[in-house]
Amino acid sequence: MELVRQLILQTAIGHSYDEVKLMLLGSPQELEQLDFVRYLPHCWDDNKTIRFIATNEAEAYQLGEYL
């Protein structure tokens, strides 16, 4: 999980949120370890209405439909 954390941080620091969007898919337990990501602007759509984080199949499907 540390590698994933470092990749997320490197991407967020090196790129503006209007250049790169981050989407996280995982179990609630996995995403709990990456809680800081929910505050990054890279995980939101341009209107700040949809957060690109999914913890179950239904949420992942909704994000897929959005893309």
C-alpha positions, 0 to 999 in steps of 0.5 A: 500500500505504501507504493500506491500512496507514493504514486498518488502523491507523486502524481498529485504533486507533479501535475495540476488537477486540471491535467490529471484525474485520480480514480480509486477503486477498493474496499473500504478498509483499503481506502481507509489507508489512503484517506488523504486522497479524498481531499485532493482536487484530482479526485473530483470532476471539474464541477466538484460534484462527483468524487472519483472514489468507489468502494463497491461495485455499484459505485464503480459502475456509476463512475464508469458510466460517468467516464 
